[in-house]
Each structure stands twice: as structure tokens, then as C-alpha cells.
Amino acid sequence: MQGNSNQTIQGLVGEALRESTDLAQKEFTLFRTEISQNIRTLFIGLAMVVVAAIFAIAAVMLLTESLVEWLATVVNSEALAALIVGGLLAVIAIGLGLYGRHAMSASTLTPQRTMRSLKRDAEVLSERGA
């Protein structure tokens, strides 16, 4: 009888170790998948920042002079027209840059699903242990 209970305990310990290993492998796979998706999001955000810079440069090169000249005839001041146009282009560039920075923030890169899954696993294990 004593030998049977030892085998049962050994079997249970072995099964627990196998299940723990399987769980750890699944959690790691989930983590890798989520991190790769988050890296993709990071690159999209970086691309948005680059596009914002390109738009800002293109806007400055293509529109500034003609807008300043037209606005100078309306406000009767070339300096005031240049300030108005420059301010408008700066606001557009800042808006695009902020959007790109938001897409690259640390909170969007946190592996949320993995964290929730690990929390659930810890709760289940603590319930089984109690």
C-alpha cells in the first residue's frame, strides 16, 4: 500500500511538472506573438513620424512661398503673412508627430494579453494550492 501512494505522489508530481512546462511554453509563445505584433505597431508609428516629417518638408517647399505672397496681398504685410503660414504648417507637423509618438508609446507595447493570462494562471494555481 505504501508503494502505491509513493507512485501516485510521484505520478502527480510528474504530471504537475509536465503541465507546468506546457503552460510555460504556451505563455512564452503568447508573449513572443504579442511582442512581434507590438514591434509591428512600433514600426507603423515610426513610419507615421517619418511621413509627418516628409509632409512638413514638402509643405514648406511647395506651398510656403505662394501662400505667403497671396496672404501678403490680403494683410498688406509680407512678414505677417509669413508668420501666419509658418504657424499653420507647424501646427500640422506637430499634430502628425504627436500621433506617431502616441503609436510608439510604451503603453501600446506592453504585452497586455500575456499579462492577463499570467494573472489568471497565478489565480488558478493559488486556488489549487489552497
Sine and cosine of phi, psi and omega as CSV:
sin_phi,cos_phi,sin_psi,cos_psi,sin_omega,cos_omega
0.00,0.00,-0.65,0.76,0.00,-1.00
-0.88,0.47,-0.64,0.77,0.01,-1.00
-0.89,0.45,-0.61,0.79,0.03,-1.00
-0.90,0.45,-0.69,0.73,-0.02,-1.00
-0.93,0.36,-0.56,0.83,0.06,-1.00
-0.91,0.41,-0.67,0.74,0.04,-1.00
-0.90,0.43,-0.63,0.77,0.01,-1.00
-0.90,0.43,-0.69,0.72,0.02,-1.00
-0.91,0.42,-0.69,0.72,0.03,-1.00
-0.89,0.46,-0.65,0.76,0.03,-1.00
-0.90,0.43,-0.67,0.74,0.02,-1.00
-0.91,0.42,-0.67,0.74,0.02,-1.00
-0.90,0.44,-0.69,0.73,0.03,-1.00
-0.88,0.47,-0.68,0.73,0.02,-1.00
-0.90,0.43,-0.65,0.76,0.02,-1.00
-0.89,0.45,-0.65,0.76,0.03,-1.00
-0.91,0.41,-0.67,0.74,0.03,-1.00
-0.89,0.46,-0.71,0.71,0.00,-1.00
-0.90,0.43,-0.62,0.79,0.04,-1.00
-0.90,0.43,-0.66,0.75,0.03,-1.00
-0.90,0.44,-0.71,0.71,0.04,-1.00
-0.87,0.49,-0.69,0.72,0.01,-1.00
-0.89,0.46,-0.70,0.71,0.00,-1.00
-0.89,0.46,-0.65,0.76,0.02,-1.00
-0.90,0.43,-0.67,0.74,0.02,-1.00
-0.91,0.41,-0.65,0.76,0.03,-1.00
-0.90,0.45,-0.66,0.75,0.01,-1.00
-0.91,0.41,-0.64,0.77,0.05,-1.00
-0.89,0.45,-0.69,0.72,0.05,-1.00
-0.88,0.48,-0.68,0.73,0.01,-1.00
-0.87,0.49,-0.73,0.68,0.00,-1.00
-0.88,0.47,-0.67,0.74,0.01,-1.00
-0.89,0.46,-0.72,0.70,-0.03,-1.00
-0.92,0.39,-0.64,0.77,0.03,-1.00
-0.90,0.43,-0.65,0.76,0.01,-1.00
-0.91,0.42,-0.60,0.80,0.07,-1.00
-0.92,0.40,-0.63,0.77,0.00,-1.00
-0.93,0.37,-0.56,0.83,0.06,-1.00
-0.91,0.41,-0.62,0.78,0.07,-1.00
-0.87,0.49,-0.69,0.72,0.04,-1.00
-0.88,0.47,-0.63,0.77,0.04,-1.00
-0.87,0.49,-0.71,0.71,0.00,-1.00
-0.92,0.39,-0.57,0.82,0.07,-1.00
-0.90,0.43,-0.68,0.73,0.05,-1.00
-0.88,0.47,-0.67,0.74,0.04,-1.00
-0.89,0.46,-0.65,0.76,0.04,-1.00
-0.88,0.47,-0.62,0.78,0.03,-1.00
-0.89,0.45,-0.63,0.78,0.04,-1.00
-0.91,0.42,-0.67,0.74,0.03,-1.00
-0.90,0.44,-0.70,0.71,0.03,-1.00
-0.88,0.47,-0.64,0.77,0.04,-1.00
-0.86,0.50,-0.68,0.73,0.02,-1.00
-0.91,0.41,-0.65,0.76,0.02,-1.00
-0.90,0.44,-0.70,0.72,0.03,-1.00
-0.89,0.46,-0.64,0.77,0.00,-1.00
-0.89,0.45,-0.70,0.71,0.00,-1.00
-0.92,0.39,-0.71,0.70,0.00,-1.00
-0.88,0.47,-0.66,0.75,0.01,-1.00
-0.90,0.44,-0.67,0.74,0.01,-1.00
-0.89,0.45,-0.70,0.71,-0.06,-1.00
-0.95,0.33,-0.65,0.76,-0.15,-0.99
-1.00,-0.02,-0.53,0.85,-0.15,-0.99
-0.93,-0.36,-0.40,0.92,-0.14,-0.99
-0.84,0.54,-0.80,0.60,-0.08,-1.00
-0.89,0.46,-0.72,0.70,-0.03,-1.00
-0.93,0.38,-0.61,0.79,0.04,-1.00
-0.92,0.40,-0.68,0.73,0.01,-1.00
-0.88,0.47,-0.70,0.71,0.00,-1.00
-0.89,0.46,-0.70,0.72,0.00,-1.00
-0.91,0.40,-0.72,0.69,-0.03,-1.00
-0.92,0.38,-0.50,0.87,0.03,-1.00
-0.89,0.46,-0.56,0.83,0.04,-1.00
-0.95,0.31,-0.48,0.88,-0.01,-1.00
-0.98,0.21,-0.72,0.70,-0.08,-1.00
-0.99,-0.11,-0.01,1.00,0.01,-1.00
0.85,0.53,0.51,0.86,0.05,-1.00
-0.43,-0.90,0.89,-0.46,0.00,-1.00
-0.94,0.35,-0.58,0.82,0.01,-1.00
-0.91,0.41,-0.71,0.71,0.02,-1.00
-0.90,0.44,-0.64,0.77,0.04,-1.00
-0.89,0.46,-0.67,0.75,0.02,-1.00
-0.90,0.44,-0.64,0.77,0.04,-1.00
-0.90,0.43,-0.68,0.74,0.00,-1.00
-0.89,0.45,-0.75,0.66,-0.02,-1.00
-0.91,0.42,-0.70,0.72,0.02,-1.00
-0.88,0.48,-0.65,0.76,0.03,-1.00
-0.89,0.45,-0.68,0.74,0.02,-1.00
-0.89,0.46,-0.71,0.70,0.02,-1.00
-0.91,0.42,-0.58,0.81,0.04,-1.00
-0.91,0.42,-0.65,0.76,0.02,-1.00
-0.89,0.46,-0.68,0.73,0.02,-1.00
-0.89,0.46,-0.72,0.69,-0.01,-1.00
-0.89,0.45,-0.65,0.76,0.01,-1.00
-0.90,0.43,-0.69,0.73,0.01,-1.00
-0.86,0.50,-0.72,0.69,0.02,-1.00
-0.91,0.42,-0.65,0.76,0.02,-1.00
-0.90,0.43,-0.66,0.75,0.03,-1.00
-0.90,0.43,-0.63,0.78,0.05,-1.00
-0.88,0.47,-0.72,0.70,0.02,-1.00
-0.90,0.44,-0.64,0.77,0.02,-1.00
-0.91,0.42,-0.63,0.77,0.03,-1.00
-0.88,0.47,-0.65,0.76,0.00,-1.00
-0.91,0.41,-0.40,0.91,-0.02,-1.00
-0.98,-0.18,0.14,0.99,-0.07,-1.00
-0.92,0.39,0.40,-0.92,-0.04,-1.00
-0.89,0.45,-0.54,0.84,-0.03,-1.00
-0.92,0.40,-0.50,0.87,0.03,-1.00
-0.98,0.20,-0.26,0.96,-0.02,-1.00
-0.99,-0.12,-0.13,0.99,0.01,-1.00
-0.93,0.38,0.76,-0.65,-0.01,-1.00
-0.96,0.29,0.99,0.13,-0.10,-0.99
-0.88,0.48,-0.73,0.68,-0.04,-1.00
-0.89,0.45,-0.65,0.76,0.03,-1.00
-0.90,0.45,-0.68,0.73,0.01,-1.00
-0.88,0.48,-0.70,0.71,0.02,-1.00
-0.90,0.44,-0.67,0.74,-0.02,-1.00
-0.90,0.43,-0.68,0.73,0.04,-1.00
-0.89,0.45,-0.64,0.77,0.02,-1.00
-0.89,0.45,-0.69,0.72,0.04,-1.00
-0.88,0.47,-0.69,0.73,0.00,-1.00
-0.88,0.47,-0.67,0.75,0.02,-1.00
-0.89,0.45,-0.64,0.77,0.03,-1.00
-0.90,0.43,-0.69,0.73,0.00,-1.00
-0.90,0.44,-0.69,0.72,0.00,-1.00
-0.91,0.42,-0.62,0.79,0.01,-1.00
-0.94,0.35,-0.55,0.83,0.06,-1.00
-0.93,0.37,-0.64,0.77,0.01,-1.00
-0.93,0.37,-0.57,0.82,-0.01,-1.00
-0.96,0.26,-0.40,0.92,-0.06,-1.00
-0.99,0.15,0.00,0.00,0.00,0.00
